[in-house]
Amino acid sequence: MDNSIHDIQSKQSQYEDYTGPDGLLYCGRCHEPKEEYYPKRFKYLRGRDKHYRLCACDRERIKNENQAREIKRHEREVNRLREQCFTDRCQYDMTFEMSAESSSQLEICLRYAEGWDAEVGKNRGLLFWGDVGNGKSYLAACIANALIEKEVSVRMLSFGQILNADIQERPHIISDLPKYDLLILDDFGMERSTGYGQEIVFQVIDSRYLSGKPMIITTNLSLNTLKYPKDLEHKRIYDRILEVCIPIYFNGKNLRYRNHMERVKEFREQIANESKESPFNPDYGGERGCL
């Protein structure tokens, strides 16, 4: 007989189940019994004296199968929550791990997400305020993605999206907002300053306030504007926000402009330099220049 065939047969026989001296079937791999005897008082009632049991191999297999099913279930749930949360797919990749640089604001947001179980019980939200382009929306989306990985339901949208929604769809959007574990309202203060618009804003903020669930708000408005509003209509909105949201000031560099300059630089180095005559503005200075 070929030696290779003999080796295969030897390995197969090595792992074959076998009957032990106690009369029970044993696993040929882990050598644990795959059967056990009934207690004597049940032996005659059931008509047989032993029943099947899981050996170590079977327990490990079932454990791995359950883990694989749980991973797939978690992936499906995370995908569903992301689709439910965001209106822009580029926000799917806005995570703490993908952040280009660290900051005190990032550390606060990271701790907020990590300590979510404690925060949600206190109904304590955040108010990101500061100039445009400082990463407020990005870090809000980072929090959303971190919580979605924990299977927390989050909704992130702007008042502009609510006000611009179809008149028949808008009531359904507003009525759904209190159900999410976390609501993120982006670019607050950019909506139209009409009486109807202000009433919609108050309706959203007030319903969330009464739900007892936290919200995160990003705004380009100054903290003084929020603390000292110009009229009663704004005051009743801002007071509710400041009561449940802790202000976090964003005072860093304009990340959007910096990213724009990096893209322009990359384009110049990779493409424009290949041509003999540069189409760029000769006075391009790196900050105020243009193509």
One Martini backbone bead per residue (centre of mass of N, CA, C, O) as a GRO file, in nm:
protein
  291
    1MET     BB    1   0.098   0.035   0.020
    2ASP     BB    2   0.075   0.349   0.014
    3ASN     BB    3   0.204   0.565   0.242
    4SER     BB    4   0.000   0.805   0.211
    5ILE     BB    5  -0.255   0.636   0.249
    6HIS     BB    6  -0.177   0.522   0.526
    7ASP     BB    7  -0.166   0.797   0.673
    8ILE     BB    8  -0.458   0.881   0.629
    9GLN     BB    9  -0.589   0.633   0.766
   10SER     BB   10  -0.453   0.678   1.040
   11LYS     BB   11  -0.580   0.957   1.098
   12GLN     BB   12  -0.871   0.870   1.080
   13SER     BB   13  -0.852   0.649   1.307
   14GLN     BB   14  -0.756   0.844   1.530
   15TYR     BB   15  -1.059   1.011   1.514
   16GLU     BB   16  -1.232   0.794   1.596
   17ASP     BB   17  -1.481   0.680   1.745
   18TYR     BB   18  -1.530   0.525   2.075
   19THR     BB   19  -1.549   0.265   2.307
   20GLY     BB   20  -1.551   0.242   2.630
   21PRO     BB   21  -1.529   0.064   2.928
   22ASP     BB   22  -1.825   0.206   3.009
   23GLY     BB   23  -1.999   0.208   2.720
   24LEU     BB   24  -1.913   0.478   2.593
   25LEU     BB   25  -1.899   0.731   2.370
   26TYR     BB   26  -1.607   0.860   2.209
   27CYS     BB   27  -1.401   1.104   2.112
   28GLY     BB   28  -1.127   1.101   1.885
   29ARG     BB   29  -1.014   1.392   1.970
   30CYS     BB   30  -1.091   1.475   2.289
   31HIS     BB   31  -1.196   1.224   2.470
   32GLU     BB   32  -1.489   1.270   2.516
   33PRO     BB   33  -1.792   1.204   2.600
   34LYS     BB   34  -2.106   1.147   2.395
   35GLU     BB   35  -2.210   1.014   2.658
   36GLU     BB   36  -2.471   0.937   2.909
   37TYR     BB   37  -2.615   0.840   3.193
   38TYR     BB   38  -2.883   0.776   3.339
   39PRO     BB   39  -3.051   0.781   3.592
   40LYS     BB   40  -3.193   0.516   3.738
   41ARG     BB   41  -3.490   0.643   3.761
   42PHE     BB   42  -3.495   0.680   3.418
   43LYS     BB   43  -3.424   0.421   3.259
   44TYR     BB   44  -3.713   0.275   3.236
   45LEU     BB   45  -3.889   0.508   3.129
   46ARG     BB   46  -3.711   0.549   2.846
   47GLY     BB   47  -3.576   0.254   2.754
   48ARG     BB   48  -3.289   0.378   2.830
   49ASP     BB   49  -2.945   0.445   2.966
   50LYS     BB   50  -2.868   0.671   2.738
   51HIS     BB   51  -2.725   0.990   2.623
   52TYR     BB   52  -2.654   1.268   2.466
   53ARG     BB   53  -2.344   1.464   2.442
   54LEU     BB   54  -2.118   1.720   2.463
   55CYS     BB   55  -1.827   1.774   2.348
   56ALA     BB   56  -1.565   1.978   2.302
   57CYS     BB   57  -1.596   1.996   1.995
   58ASP     BB   58  -1.897   2.074   1.991
   59ARG     BB   59  -1.878   2.326   2.167
   60GLU     BB   60  -1.683   2.479   1.978
   61ARG     BB   61  -1.855   2.475   1.724
   62ILE     BB   62  -2.104   2.623   1.843
   63LYS     BB   63  -1.953   2.874   1.930
   64ASN     BB   64  -1.857   2.958   1.644
   65GLU     BB   65  -2.138   2.974   1.516
   66ASN     BB   66  -2.251   3.191   1.708
   67GLN     BB   67  -2.038   3.406   1.647
   68ALA     BB   68  -2.094   3.429   1.343
   69ARG     BB   69  -2.391   3.513   1.373
   70GLU     BB   70  -2.336   3.767   1.548
   71ILE     BB   71  -2.164   3.919   1.344
   72LYS     BB   72  -2.381   3.936   1.123
   73ARG     BB   73  -2.597   4.075   1.292
   74HIS     BB   74  -2.428   4.325   1.365
   75GLU     BB   75  -2.375   4.421   1.075
   76ARG     BB   76  -2.671   4.463   0.998
   77GLU     BB   77  -2.740   4.666   1.224
   78VAL     BB   78  -2.528   4.881   1.158
   79ASN     BB   79  -2.623   4.936   0.870
   80ARG     BB   80  -2.908   5.024   0.948
   81LEU     BB   81  -2.825   5.260   1.138
   82ARG     BB   82  -2.669   5.425   0.929
   83GLU     BB   83  -2.899   5.467   0.727
   84GLN     BB   84  -3.079   5.609   0.948
   85CYS     BB   85  -2.880   5.847   1.026
   86PHE     BB   86  -2.777   5.911   0.737
   87THR     BB   87  -2.758   6.112   0.419
   88ASP     BB   88  -2.439   6.062   0.399
   89ARG     BB   89  -2.197   5.830   0.315
   90CYS     BB   90  -1.935   5.982   0.413
   91GLN     BB   91  -2.014   5.948   0.725
   92TYR     BB   92  -1.928   5.650   0.772
   93ASP     BB   93  -1.599   5.744   0.791
   94MET     BB   94  -1.653   5.909   1.059
   95THR     BB   95  -1.389   5.857   1.276
   96PHE     BB   96  -1.161   5.844   1.522
   97GLU     BB   97  -0.952   5.671   1.360
   98MET     BB   98  -0.964   5.884   1.101
   99SER     BB   99  -0.838   6.103   1.241
  100ALA     BB  100  -0.574   6.325   1.180
  101GLU     BB  101  -0.618   6.471   1.469
  102SER     BB  102  -0.573   6.589   1.782
  103SER     BB  103  -0.791   6.701   2.057
  104SER     BB  104  -0.982   6.816   2.306
  105GLN     BB  105  -1.248   6.763   2.156
  106LEU     BB  106  -1.197   6.470   2.085
  107GLU     BB  107  -1.166   6.365   2.375
  108ILE     BB  108  -1.450   6.438   2.466
  109CYS     BB  109  -1.602   6.270   2.253
  110LEU     BB  110  -1.480   5.998   2.327
  111ARG     BB  111  -1.579   5.993   2.624
  112TYR     BB  112  -1.877   6.017   2.559
  113ALA     BB  113  -1.900   5.749   2.402
  114GLU     BB  114  -1.777   5.559   2.622
  115GLY     BB  115  -1.996   5.700   2.845
  116TRP     BB  116  -2.296   5.659   2.754
  117ASP     BB  117  -2.453   5.512   2.980
  118ALA     BB  118  -2.425   5.759   3.173
  119GLU     BB  119  -2.537   5.991   2.992
  120VAL     BB  120  -2.827   5.891   2.924
  121GLY     BB  121  -2.927   5.903   3.226
  122LYS     BB  122  -2.869   6.236   3.232
  123ASN     BB  123  -2.939   6.398   2.983
  124ARG     BB  124  -2.647   6.472   2.828
  125GLY     BB  125  -2.540   6.702   2.615
  126LEU     BB  126  -2.418   6.885   2.321
  127LEU     BB  127  -2.244   7.202   2.226
  128PHE     BB  128  -2.125   7.303   1.917
  129TRP     BB  129  -1.914   7.592   1.894
  130GLY     BB  130  -1.825   7.799   1.610
  131ASP     BB  131  -1.666   7.823   1.347
  132VAL     BB  132  -1.635   7.742   1.040
  133GLY     BB  133  -1.456   7.437   0.978
  134ASN     BB  134  -1.376   7.292   1.287
  135GLY     BB  135  -1.526   6.988   1.319
  136LYS     BB  136  -1.815   6.949   1.435
  137SER     BB  137  -1.953   6.746   1.241
  138TYR     BB  138  -1.738   6.528   1.249
  139LEU     BB  139  -1.754   6.461   1.560
  140ALA     BB  140  -2.051   6.394   1.560
  141ALA     BB  141  -2.016   6.150   1.365
  142CYS     BB  142  -1.822   5.993   1.546
  143ILE     BB  143  -2.022   5.943   1.769
  144ALA     BB  144  -2.231   5.799   1.603
  145ASN     BB  145  -2.048   5.557   1.510
  146ALA     BB  146  -1.971   5.458   1.793
  147LEU     BB  147  -2.269   5.395   1.881
  148ILE     BB  148  -2.352   5.208   1.649
  149GLU     BB  149  -2.149   4.983   1.739
  150LYS     BB  150  -2.352   4.959   2.005
  151GLU     BB  151  -2.653   4.981   1.899
  152VAL     BB  152  -2.725   5.282   1.870
  153SER     BB  153  -2.966   5.514   1.812
  154VAL     BB  154  -2.923   5.750   1.538
  155ARG     BB  155  -2.977   6.104   1.442
  156MET     BB  156  -2.865   6.298   1.150
  157LEU     BB  157  -2.949   6.647   1.108
  158SER     BB  158  -3.104   6.926   0.968
  159PHE     BB  159  -3.322   7.189   0.951
  160GLY     BB  160  -3.313   7.211   0.648
  161GLN     BB  161  -3.421   6.921   0.596
  162ILE     BB  162  -3.689   6.966   0.738
  163LEU     BB  163  -3.792   7.229   0.588
  164ASN     BB  164  -3.740   7.090   0.287
  165ALA     BB  165  -3.945   6.902   0.317
  166ASP     BB  166  -4.212   6.758   0.257
  167ILE     BB  167  -4.518   6.846   0.384
  168GLN     BB  168  -4.595   6.534   0.434
  169GLU     BB  169  -4.313   6.436   0.565
  170ARG     BB  170  -4.240   6.623   0.807
  171PRO     BB  171  -4.417   6.505   1.043
  172HIS     BB  172  -4.269   6.228   1.044
  173ILE     BB  173  -3.990   6.325   1.113
  174ILE     BB  174  -4.060   6.468   1.383
  175SER     BB  175  -4.203   6.220   1.527
  176ASP     BB  176  -3.928   6.038   1.519
  177LEU     BB  177  -3.701   6.183   1.690
  178PRO     BB  178  -3.760   6.080   1.996
  179LYS     BB  179  -3.675   5.765   1.949
  180TYR     BB  180  -3.391   5.828   1.965
  181ASP     BB  181  -3.114   5.809   2.161
  182LEU     BB  182  -2.980   6.012   1.945
  183LEU     BB  183  -2.964   6.363   1.861
  184ILE     BB  184  -2.844   6.534   1.562
  185LEU     BB  185  -2.799   6.888   1.513
  186ASP     BB  186  -2.709   7.050   1.228
  187ASP     BB  187  -2.661   7.376   1.177
  188PHE     BB  188  -2.764   7.563   1.384
  189GLY     BB  189  -2.912   7.875   1.255
  190MET     BB  190  -2.949   7.830   0.921
  191GLU     BB  191  -3.228   7.882   0.917
  192ARG     BB  192  -3.510   8.025   0.867
  193SER     BB  193  -3.645   8.351   0.994
  194THR     BB  194  -3.935   8.243   1.043
  195GLY     BB  195  -4.217   8.180   1.204
  196TYR     BB  196  -4.244   7.889   1.100
  197GLY     BB  197  -3.952   7.799   1.143
  198GLN     BB  198  -3.943   7.854   1.451
  199GLU     BB  199  -4.170   7.651   1.521
  200ILE     BB  200  -4.025   7.399   1.425
  201VAL     BB  201  -3.779   7.424   1.605
  202PHE     BB  202  -3.933   7.417   1.873
  203GLN     BB  203  -4.069   7.142   1.831
  204VAL     BB  204  -3.810   6.975   1.823
  205ILE     BB  205  -3.673   7.066   2.088
  206ASP     BB  206  -3.913   7.012   2.281
  207SER     BB  207  -3.956   6.708   2.222
  208ARG     BB  208  -3.671   6.629   2.311
  209TYR     BB  209  -3.679   6.746   2.595
  210LEU     BB  210  -3.933   6.568   2.688
  211SER     BB  211  -3.797   6.279   2.636
  212GLY     BB  212  -3.504   6.263   2.794
  213LYS     BB  213  -3.306   6.286   2.551
  214PRO     BB  214  -3.023   6.331   2.396
  215MET     BB  215  -2.831   6.605   2.240
  216ILE     BB  216  -2.663   6.727   1.945
  217ILE     BB  217  -2.521   7.053   1.869
  218THR     BB  218  -2.450   7.251   1.584
  219THR     BB  219  -2.284   7.582   1.565
  220ASN     BB  220  -2.211   7.932   1.459
  221LEU     BB  221  -2.299   8.041   1.704
  222SER     BB  222  -2.272   8.217   1.974
  223LEU     BB  223  -2.293   8.205   2.312
  224ASN     BB  224  -2.418   8.488   2.349
  225THR     BB  225  -2.658   8.447   2.161
  226LEU     BB  226  -2.777   8.212   2.337
  227LYS     BB  227  -2.790   8.373   2.614
  228TYR     BB  228  -2.878   8.657   2.440
  229PRO     BB  229  -3.149   8.698   2.306
  230LYS     BB  230  -3.360   8.909   2.104
  231ASP     BB  231  -3.606   8.715   2.182
  232LEU     BB  232  -3.854   8.502   2.292
  233GLU     BB  233  -3.842   8.286   2.069
  234HIS     BB  234  -3.539   8.223   2.111
  235LYS     BB  235  -3.531   8.176   2.417
  236ARG     BB  236  -3.706   7.912   2.433
  237ILE     BB  237  -3.489   7.753   2.274
  238TYR     BB  238  -3.211   7.814   2.412
  239ASP     BB  239  -3.282   7.726   2.701
  240ARG     BB  240  -3.315   7.424   2.638
  241ILE     BB  241  -3.035   7.373   2.533
  242LEU     BB  242  -2.863   7.479   2.784
  243GLU     BB  243  -2.987   7.277   2.992
  244VAL     BB  244  -2.880   6.991   2.819
  245CYS     BB  245  -2.616   7.141   2.697
  246ILE     BB  246  -2.274   7.133   2.661
  247PRO     BB  247  -2.041   7.359   2.593
  248ILE     BB  248  -1.822   7.350   2.295
  249TYR     BB  249  -1.530   7.490   2.185
  250PHE     BB  250  -1.436   7.583   1.843
  251ASN     BB  251  -1.085   7.710   1.764
  252GLY     BB  252  -0.968   7.614   1.516
  253LYS     BB  253  -0.884   7.543   1.223
  254ASN     BB  254  -0.973   7.540   0.895
  255LEU     BB  255  -1.029   7.234   0.760
  256ARG     BB  256  -1.145   7.288   0.480
  257TYR     BB  257  -0.920   7.473   0.376
  258ARG     BB  258  -0.686   7.280   0.423
  259ASN     BB  259  -0.793   7.053   0.238
  260HIS     BB  260  -0.798   7.224  -0.014
  261MET     BB  261  -0.491   7.289  -0.023
  262GLU     BB  262  -0.398   6.993  -0.044
  263ARG     BB  263  -0.537   6.933  -0.315
  264VAL     BB  264  -0.398   7.151  -0.479
  265LYS     BB  265  -0.109   7.056  -0.428
  266GLU     BB  266  -0.142   6.772  -0.547
  267PHE     BB  267  -0.223   6.864  -0.829
  268ARG     BB  268   0.031   7.022  -0.897
  269GLU     BB  269   0.239   6.786  -0.857
  270GLN     BB  270   0.092   6.560  -1.049
  271ILE     BB  271  -0.004   6.755  -1.306
  272ALA     BB  272   0.091   7.053  -1.364
  273ASN     BB  273   0.409   6.985  -1.378
  274GLU     BB  274   0.388   6.837  -1.664
  275SER     BB  275   0.366   7.111  -1.775
  276LYS     BB  276   0.518   7.384  -1.914
  277GLU     BB  277   0.255   7.553  -1.859
  278SER     BB  278   0.116   7.721  -1.608
  279PRO     BB  279  -0.232   7.778  -1.503
  280PHE     BB  280  -0.150   7.934  -1.268
  281ASN     BB  281  -0.128   8.166  -1.052
  282PRO     BB  282   0.163   8.349  -1.004
  283ASP     BB  283   0.051   8.465  -0.706
  284TYR     BB  284   0.059   8.213  -0.555
  285GLY     BB  285   0.061   8.181  -0.177
  286GLY     BB  286  -0.135   7.943  -0.019
  287GLU     BB  287  -0.401   8.127   0.071
  288ARG     BB  288  -0.504   8.346  -0.172
  289GLY     BB  289  -0.490   8.173  -0.397
  290CYS     BB  290  -0.540   8.056  -0.741
  291LEU     BB  291  -0.608   7.908  -1.052
   0.00000   0.00000   0.00000
